[in-house]
Amino acid sequence: MTSVLRSILGAFSLTQVCPVSDADGVLAVYTSRWTPSLSGELITACWSNGMLIWSNDPNAGGAPYIQADTDPEAVTRVLSRLEADGLFDGLQVANGCRLGGGPYTNILIRYRGRVFHTMSDHEQYELDGTCVVEHGFIKPLMDRRRFQVLAQQPNIYLFSRFLWVELRSVISALLPRTGVDTQGRLHFKVYDHCEWIKEDAEP
């Protein structure tokens, strides 16, 4: 291949579309916002084929991204365990979404045609330690302590926060310490329907 042809080919990105909302097996964490337009950033995605992609920013997501591969059985074991634990059996959770356009953090898990999806904004609002997200409200902490405020919340909200931490931990445990740099973006077709567009600069 001539250097001229190589440079021409190098100018084009190889694009691979990886389903998220329509994946057969996936554990994904991503942000979404509704204004000024539907958009979001990938935080973590673990597919049942063993492909792993995650952001260096575990809260906001976005580039730079890292990719690695793992044993597909490792992902399947996690999905199978969550199914056995009853994740897909109609759990009642309190989605922590206040009025507004976001950003919200989403946890989406799909396995064997079954789906669990929850979203909340508590990670975003509680990040700097000045606010606490109660059941249905965002309030400044002022002279209060976050744990004491949360301890007074209704059981369904406490369970939802527990489940959130549990799922975040399970997904993070699938990620290795190192990987290779990769490029891509989260693309929303319509509300609640997104895919990962993987773009690598070199063919």
C-alpha positions in Angstrom: 0.0 0.0 0.0 1.4 3.4 -1.0 1.9 6.1 1.5 -0.6 8.3 -0.4 -3.3 5.6 -0.2 -2.5 4.9 3.4 -2.9 8.6 4.3 -6.2 8.7 2.4 -7.6 5.7 4.3 -6.3 7.1 7.5 -8.4 10.1 7.1 -11.6 8.0 7.4 -12.8 6.6 10.7 -14.0 3.0 10.9 -17.4 3.1 12.5 -19.0 0.2 14.4 -22.5 0.4 15.9 -22.9 -1.4 19.2 -26.5 -1.6 20.4 -27.1 -0.7 24.0 -30.9 -0.4 24.4 -31.4 -3.3 22.0 -28.4 -5.4 23.1 -29.1 -9.1 23.8 -27.0 -8.9 27.0 -25.5 -5.7 28.4 -24.8 -3.8 31.6 -24.6 -0.1 30.9 -24.3 3.1 32.8 -24.8 6.4 31.0 -26.1 9.9 31.4 -29.0 11.5 29.5 -30.4 15.0 29.2 -33.5 16.1 27.5 -32.7 19.8 26.9 -31.7 21.5 24.7 -31.8 18.2 22.8 -31.8 14.5 23.7 -28.1 13.6 24.4 -25.9 11.8 26.9 -22.5 10.3 27.6 -21.5 6.7 28.1 -20.0 5.9 31.5 -19.6 2.1 31.3 -20.9 -0.6 29.1 -20.2 -4.4 29.4 -21.5 -6.5 26.6 -22.2 -10.2 26.8 -19.6 -10.8 24.0 -16.9 -9.6 26.5 -16.4 -6.1 25.1 -15.9 -3.5 27.8 -15.9 0.3 27.3 -15.7 2.8 30.0 -15.0 6.5 30.6 -12.3 7.9 32.8 -15.0 10.0 34.4 -17.3 7.6 36.4 -19.8 10.4 37.2 -20.2 12.5 34.0 -18.9 10.0 31.5 -17.5 11.2 28.1 -14.1 11.0 26.5 -11.5 9.8 26.9 -12.7 6.2 26.7 -10.9 2.9 27.4 -11.7 -0.5 25.8 -10.8 -4.0 27.0 -12.0 -7.5 26.4 -12.9 -10.0 29.1 -14.2 -13.6 29.1 -17.8 -13.5 27.9 -18.6 -16.0 30.6 -17.7 -13.4 33.3 -20.3 -11.0 32.0 -22.9 -13.8 31.6 -22.3 -15.0 35.2 -23.1 -11.5 36.5 -26.2 -11.2 34.3 -27.3 -14.7 35.4 -26.8 -13.9 39.1 -28.8 -10.7 38.8 -31.6 -12.6 37.2 -31.5 -15.2 40.0 -31.6 -12.4 42.5 -34.9 -11.2 41.0 -33.7 -8.0 39.2 -36.0 -8.5 36.3 -39.1 -9.6 38.4 -40.9 -6.2 38.4 -39.0 -4.6 41.3 -40.6 -1.4 42.6 -37.9 1.3 42.6 -38.2 5.0 43.2 -36.6 6.6 40.1 -34.8 9.7 41.5 -35.7 12.1 38.7 -36.7 15.6 39.5 -38.4 18.0 37.2 -36.1 19.4 34.5 -34.1 18.3 31.6 -31.3 16.4 33.4 -28.6 15.3 33.4 -29.7 12.0 34.8 -27.6 8.9 35.3 -29.1 5.7 33.9 -28.5 2.0 34.7 -29.7 -0.3 32.0 -29.3 -4.1 32.2 -30.6 -6.5 29.5 -30.4 -10.2 29.6 -32.3 -12.9 27.6 -35.0 -10.5 26.5 -35.6 -9.1 30.0 -34.9 -5.5 30.9 -34.2 -3.5 34.0 -33.8 0.3 33.7 -33.6 2.9 36.4 -32.5 6.5 36.3 -31.7 9.1 38.9 -30.0 12.5 39.4 -28.8 12.0 42.9 -25.2 11.3 41.7 -25.1 14.6 39.9 -26.6 16.7 42.6 -24.8 15.1 45.6 -21.4 15.2 44.0 -20.1 18.4 45.6 -21.5 17.6 49.0 -23.7 20.7 49.3 -27.1 19.0 48.5 -29.0 15.9 49.3 -31.6 14.2 47.1 -34.5 13.1 49.2 -37.5 11.1 48.0 -38.9 13.6 45.5 -36.9 16.6 46.5 -33.4 18.2 46.1 -32.5 20.2 49.1 -29.4 22.0 50.3 -27.8 20.3 53.3 -27.2 23.5 55.2 -26.3 22.3 58.7 -27.6 18.8 58.2 -25.7 15.6 57.5 -26.4 13.6 54.4 -26.6 10.1 56.0 -29.0 11.4 58.7 -31.3 12.9 56.1 -31.2 9.7 54.0 -32.0 7.6 57.2 -35.3 9.4 57.4 -36.4 8.5 53.9 -39.2 5.9 53.1 -38.2 2.3 52.6 -38.8 2.2 48.9 -36.4 5.1 48.4 -33.8 3.5 50.7 -34.1 0.3 48.8 -33.6 2.1 45.5 -30.5 3.8 46.7 -29.2 0.4 48.0 -29.9 -1.3 44.7 -28.2 1.6 42.8 -25.0 1.1 44.8 -25.2 -2.6 44.4 -25.5 -2.5 40.6 -22.8 0.2 40.2 -20.5 -2.0 42.3 -21.2 -5.1 40.3 -20.7 -3.3 37.0 -17.4 -1.7 38.1 -16.1 -5.0 39.3 -16.1 -6.3 35.7 -13.7 -3.6 34.5 -9.9 -4.4 34.4 -7.3 -1.9 35.6 -6.0 -1.2 32.1 -7.1 -1.2 28.5 -6.5 0.6 25.3 -7.7 4.1 24.2 -10.8 4.1 22.0 -13.0 6.7 20.5 -16.8 6.8 20.2 -20.0 8.5 21.3 -23.4 7.6 22.7 -26.1 8.2 20.1 -29.8 8.5 21.0 -32.3 7.5 18.3 -35.3 8.4 20.4 -35.9 8.6 24.1 -34.7 5.5 26.0 -33.2 4.1 22.8 -29.4 4.5 22.5 -26.4 2.9 20.9 -22.6 3.2 21.1 -20.9 4.5 17.9 -17.4 3.2 18.1 -15.0 5.3 15.9 -11.3 4.3 15.6 -9.1 6.6 13.6 -6.9 4.0 12.0 -8.2 1.3 9.7 
